[in-house]
Amino acid sequence: MSKTTSPEGSIYHFGLKPDNPFTKRVDGAYLEIIELERAGVFKKEPLAKLSEQEDALLQESQKRTIKYLSEKITNMELTPEQRVKALNHLRNLPPVRYIEPLSGDKASTDGYWRPKLNIVAVTINPKKNDMLNTAITQAHELSHASADSETRVYWSDTHMIRGTEIPVFDKVVSVGGIETVGNKNTKAAGIENGLAIMDSVEIYNKCLTDIYPEEHKRRIQKKRAFTTRIGWDTDFGKIPDEDFLPFIQSRKIGLPKMGLAFDFTYSSVPAFRYQFIKELCKTIGYSHTPPSERATVTTQDFIALGRKILDRDRYIRDHSGLRAVVDTYGGKDAKLLFEVDDGEKNLKQAMKIVKEKERELGIIPSKSSLHSGRAGTLL
């Protein structure tokens, strides 16, 4: 295995024979391929047309998000060298690309971060989202991008040209934050995504509401109608406005079977992942608090401690956060928690595992946990 550090993060190469004459040229060749891929993405995903005001507000949102992330990194329990590295990485993030809506199987994507290509992009789609939701998406993707990352390139030396073995790509796996790679597949993607959602919820409340006051006000109005008319709930309790509002998107939808029509909707999968990660943090924080101190520690303190343990792993990638999950849940349950992806895969079962752990530890369910109209079908 060889390692290279580049603007794209750490690049690890597997499967190269030391005596292969092309081994020393692999890094340069791979980075050339990355540049070609990046140029191809830029060509396929044209920039959106923004008004001067829209651009100015998104730039201000981006500036505040970077400041929030910088303060978070500064206050983390890192060595001076680790902190300098993390802050330098944050300062050198590429500018966010505001692009036209994607097509094909990516049409539902509001934004993305691609660690392999070092691209952060947010789609501008007025028919789907208001600009506040766009700013929330930007915060989410910048949270991902601010964490450390690595790309694993698996090679095969079986391609022969004129009697010489030429390295051939087998598979490329890029991971970021607390994510890891097992059997060439990504693990803990759902935990990483949940931690980025926690950041974006906090950024919404601390940094964005005064930039988009009208959009924020509409969310407050719509939340009351949404919860009053439908009144769904979960065993984890109800959620305060500051946790609920970021998941309300402003777009026109209809519910003909219920005789209702709204100009907003509730983004349930990210919301459930937020609930999952918040309760996961609580159990980790509780299990890592000395028994003699637990009676004097609040629920929010447990959540904050668990989040701190997981977040630290995102920025130094020493697997300490993943070990904390194993220590709390044991190997079998931790394995399933690591298999939660950034969609709905294993989310239902993972939430049940967390709920059972809370019962086992004797933790009273947090009153600030999430609830949703679809909880009855998910839990």
C-alpha positions in Angstrom: 0.0 0.0 0.0 1.2 3.5 -0.8 -0.2 6.8 0.4 -0.3 10.3 -1.2 -1.7 13.5 0.2 -3.4 15.9 -2.3 -6.1 18.6 -2.3 -8.5 15.6 -2.5 -7.3 14.3 0.8 -5.3 11.1 1.5 -5.1 8.7 -1.4 -4.2 5.1 -0.6 -3.2 2.6 -3.4 -3.8 -1.1 -2.9 -2.7 -4.0 -5.0 0.5 -2.6 -6.6 3.6 -4.7 -6.6 6.7 -2.9 -5.4 8.7 -4.0 -8.3 6.2 -2.8 -10.9 8.0 -0.1 -12.9 4.8 1.9 -13.1 4.2 2.1 -9.3 6.1 5.4 -9.0 4.0 6.9 -11.8 0.6 5.8 -10.4 0.0 8.8 -8.2 0.6 11.3 -11.0 -1.5 9.3 -13.5 -4.3 9.0 -11.0 -4.4 12.8 -10.2 -4.4 13.5 -14.0 -7.5 11.2 -14.3 -9.1 13.1 -11.3 -8.6 16.4 -13.1 -10.2 15.0 -16.3 -13.2 13.7 -14.2 -13.6 17.0 -12.5 -13.6 18.9 -15.8 -16.2 16.5 -17.1 -18.4 17.2 -14.1 -18.1 20.9 -14.6 -19.1 20.5 -18.3 -22.1 18.3 -17.5 -23.4 20.4 -14.6 -23.7 24.0 -15.7 -23.8 26.8 -13.2 -27.3 28.1 -12.3 -28.2 31.7 -13.0 -28.6 33.6 -9.7 -29.8 37.1 -9.1 -27.3 39.4 -7.4 -29.3 39.2 -4.2 -29.6 35.4 -4.3 -25.9 35.1 -4.8 -25.1 37.6 -2.1 -27.3 35.8 0.5 -25.8 32.4 -0.4 -22.3 33.8 -0.1 -23.2 35.2 3.3 -24.7 31.9 4.3 -21.5 30.1 3.2 -19.4 32.6 5.1 -21.3 32.0 8.4 -21.3 28.2 7.9 -17.5 28.2 7.5 -17.2 30.4 10.7 -19.4 28.0 12.6 -17.3 25.0 11.5 -14.1 26.8 12.3 -15.3 27.5 15.8 -16.4 23.9 16.2 -13.0 22.6 15.2 -11.2 25.2 17.4 -13.1 24.0 20.4 -12.6 20.2 19.8 -10.2 18.2 21.9 -7.5 17.9 19.3 -3.7 18.1 19.5 -2.3 21.4 18.2 -1.1 19.6 15.0 -4.5 18.0 14.4 -6.3 21.3 14.9 -4.0 23.2 12.5 -4.4 20.4 9.9 -8.2 20.5 10.2 -8.4 24.3 10.1 -6.1 24.5 7.1 -8.3 21.9 5.3 -11.4 24.0 6.1 -9.7 27.2 4.7 -8.8 25.4 1.5 -12.2 24.0 0.7 -13.3 24.7 -2.9 -16.0 27.3 -3.5 -19.5 25.9 -3.5 -20.8 25.4 -7.1 -24.4 26.5 -7.5 -25.7 24.4 -10.4 -28.9 23.8 -12.4 -31.1 20.9 -11.3 -29.6 17.5 -12.0 -31.3 15.0 -14.4 -31.7 11.2 -14.6 -31.3 9.2 -11.4 -29.8 12.2 -9.6 -32.8 14.4 -10.2 -33.9 14.4 -6.6 -30.5 15.5 -5.3 -30.4 18.9 -3.6 -26.6 18.9 -3.4 -23.5 16.8 -2.9 -19.9 16.6 -1.8 -17.6 14.4 -3.8 -14.4 13.8 -1.8 -12.6 12.0 -4.7 -13.1 15.1 -6.9 -13.1 17.7 -4.1 -16.4 19.2 -5.3 -19.1 20.8 -3.2 -22.3 21.5 -5.2 -25.8 22.7 -4.4 -28.7 22.7 -6.9 -30.8 25.8 -7.5 -34.4 24.6 -8.1 -37.0 27.2 -7.2 -39.8 24.8 -8.2 -38.7 22.4 -5.5 -36.9 24.4 -2.7 -36.8 27.9 -1.4 -33.5 29.6 -0.9 -33.4 28.9 2.8 -33.5 25.2 2.1 -30.7 25.7 -0.4 -28.7 27.4 2.3 -29.4 24.4 4.7 -28.2 22.0 2.0 -25.1 24.1 1.5 -24.4 23.9 5.3 -24.9 20.1 5.2 -22.5 19.6 2.3 -19.9 21.9 3.8 -20.0 20.0 7.0 -19.2 16.8 5.1 -16.4 18.6 3.2 -14.9 20.1 6.3 -14.1 16.6 7.7 -11.1 14.6 6.8 -11.4 12.2 3.9 -9.6 9.4 2.1 -9.8 7.7 -1.3 -8.8 4.1 -1.7 -7.7 3.0 -5.1 -7.6 -0.7 -5.7 -5.4 -1.8 -8.6 -4.8 -5.0 -10.5 -1.5 -5.9 -12.1 -2.9 -8.4 -14.6 -2.9 -6.2 -17.7 0.1 -7.1 -19.9 1.5 -4.8 -22.6 4.6 -5.9 -24.4 5.5 -8.2 -21.6 5.1 -5.6 -18.9 2.4 -5.6 -16.2 0.5 -2.3 -16.4 -1.6 -1.3 -13.3 -5.3 -1.3 -14.0 -8.1 0.3 -11.9 -10.2 -2.3 -10.0 -12.3 -0.1 -7.8 -12.2 3.4 -6.2 -13.9 4.0 -2.9 -14.0 7.5 -1.4 -15.1 8.1 2.2 -15.2 11.1 4.5 -15.6 12.0 8.1 -16.4 9.0 10.3 -17.0 6.7 7.3 -14.6 3.8 6.8 -14.1 1.1 4.2 -14.6 -2.6 4.7 -14.4 -5.2 1.9 -14.1 -2.3 -0.6 -17.5 -1.0 0.6 -18.4 2.1 2.6 -19.4 1.7 6.2 -20.9 4.2 8.7 -22.3 6.4 5.9 -25.5 6.9 7.8 -23.7 8.0 11.0 -21.6 10.5 9.0 -24.7 11.8 7.3 -26.5 12.2 10.6 -23.6 14.1 12.1 -23.7 16.5 9.1 -27.4 16.9 9.6 -26.9 17.8 13.3 -24.5 20.5 12.1 -26.9 21.8 9.5 -29.8 22.0 12.1 -27.5 24.0 14.4 -26.4 26.2 11.6 -30.0 26.9 10.6 -30.8 28.2 14.1 -27.6 30.0 14.8 -26.7 31.4 11.3 -29.5 31.4 8.7 -32.8 32.5 10.1 -32.0 36.2 10.0 -30.6 35.9 6.5 -33.9 34.5 5.3 -36.5 35.8 7.8 -39.6 35.4 5.6 -38.8 31.8 4.7 -38.2 31.1 8.4 -41.5 32.7 9.3 -43.3 30.6 6.8 -41.8 27.5 8.3 -43.1 28.4 11.7 -46.6 29.0 10.3 -46.6 25.8 8.3 -45.3 23.7 11.2 -48.3 24.6 13.3 -50.7 23.6 10.5 -48.8 20.5 9.7 -48.6 19.1 13.3 -52.2 20.3 14.2 -53.9 18.7 11.2 -52.0 15.5 11.1 -50.7 15.1 14.6 -48.2 12.3 14.1 -45.8 11.3 16.9 -43.2 8.7 17.9 -42.1 7.0 21.1 -39.1 9.3 21.2 -41.3 12.3 22.1 -42.0 15.6 20.5 -39.6 18.0 18.9 -39.2 21.7 19.5 -39.4 24.2 16.6 -35.6 24.6 16.4 -35.2 20.9 15.6 -38.3 20.6 13.4 -38.2 23.6 11.1 -35.1 22.7 9.0 -36.9 19.7 7.7 -39.8 21.6 6.3 -39.3 22.3 2.6 -41.3 25.0 0.8 -42.9 23.5 -2.3 -46.4 22.8 -3.5 -47.8 19.3 -2.9 -51.2 17.8 -2.5 -52.6 15.0 -0.4 -55.8 14.2 -2.2 -56.7 11.1 -0.1 -56.7 13.3 3.0 -58.4 16.2 1.3 -55.5 18.5 2.2 -53.1 20.6 0.1 -50.0 22.3 1.3 -47.3 24.5 -0.1 -44.7 22.8 2.0 -43.7 19.2 2.7 -41.8 17.4 5.4 -38.4 15.8 4.5 -38.9 12.6 6.5 -35.8 10.5 5.8 -33.2 13.2 6.8 -35.4 13.9 9.8 -35.5 10.3 10.9 -31.7 10.1 10.4 -31.4 13.2 12.6 -33.5 11.4 15.3 -31.4 8.3 14.9 -28.1 10.1 15.3 -29.3 12.3 18.2 -30.4 9.3 20.2 -27.3 7.4 19.2 -25.2 10.2 20.6 -27.2 10.2 23.8 -26.6 6.5 24.4 -22.8 6.9 23.7 -22.6 9.9 26.0 -24.5 8.1 28.7 -22.3 5.0 28.5 -19.1 7.1 28.5 -20.2 9.1 31.6 -19.0 7.6 35.0 -22.0 6.0 36.8 -21.5 8.2 39.8 -22.0 11.3 37.7 -25.0 10.3 35.6 -27.6 11.5 38.0 -26.3 15.1 37.7 -25.9 15.1 33.9 -28.7 16.4 31.7 -30.0 14.6 28.6 -28.5 17.4 26.4 -25.1 16.8 28.1 -25.3 13.2 27.2 -26.1 14.1 23.6 -23.3 16.7 23.5 -20.7 14.2 24.8 -21.7 11.5 22.4 -21.6 13.9 19.5 -18.2 15.2 20.6 -16.8 11.7 20.6 -18.2 10.9 17.1 -17.3 14.3 15.7 -13.7 14.1 16.7 -13.3 10.9 14.7 -14.6 12.8 11.6 -11.7 15.2 11.7 -8.8 12.9 12.6 -10.1 9.5 11.3 -8.6 7.5 14.1 -11.7 5.3 14.4 -12.2 6.3 18.1 -15.8 7.2 17.4 -16.5 3.9 15.7 -14.9 2.1 18.7 -17.2 4.1 21.0 -20.2 2.7 19.1 -18.9 -0.8 19.5 -18.2 -0.3 23.2 -21.7 0.9 23.7 -23.6 -1.5 21.5 -21.4 -4.6 21.1 -20.1 -6.0 17.9 -23.3 -7.4 16.4 -25.5 -4.4 16.9 -22.7 -2.0 16.0 -22.2 -3.8 12.7 -25.8 -3.1 11.7 -25.6 0.5 12.8 -22.5 0.9 10.5 -24.6 -0.5 7.6 -27.1 2.4 7.8 -26.5 4.4 4.6 -27.4 7.9 3.6 -30.8 6.8 2.5 -33.3 4.5 4.2 -31.3 1.3 4.2 -31.4 -0.4 7.7 -32.7 2.9 9.3 -35.8 1.3 10.7 -33.9 -1.5 12.3 -31.2 0.8 13.6 -33.7 3.0 15.3 -35.1 0.0 17.1 -31.7 -1.0 18.3 -31.1 2.5 19.7 -34.5 2.5 21.4 -33.7 -0.9 23.0 -30.4 0.3 24.2 -32.0 3.3 25.8 -34.3 1.0 27.7 -31.4 -1.3 28.7 -29.4 1.7 30.0 -32.5 3.1 31.8 -32.4 6.4 29.9 -35.6 8.4 29.8 -36.5 9.2 26.2 -35.5 12.8 25.3 -38.4 15.2 25.0 -36.5 17.1 22.3 -36.3 14.1 20.0 -37.9 14.0 16.6 -41.4 13.1 15.7 -43.0 12.7 12.2 -46.2 11.8 10.5 -44.6 8.6 9.1 -43.3 7.3 12.4 -46.0 4.7 12.6 -44.7 3.1 9.5 -41.1 3.4 10.3 -40.8 2.4 13.9 
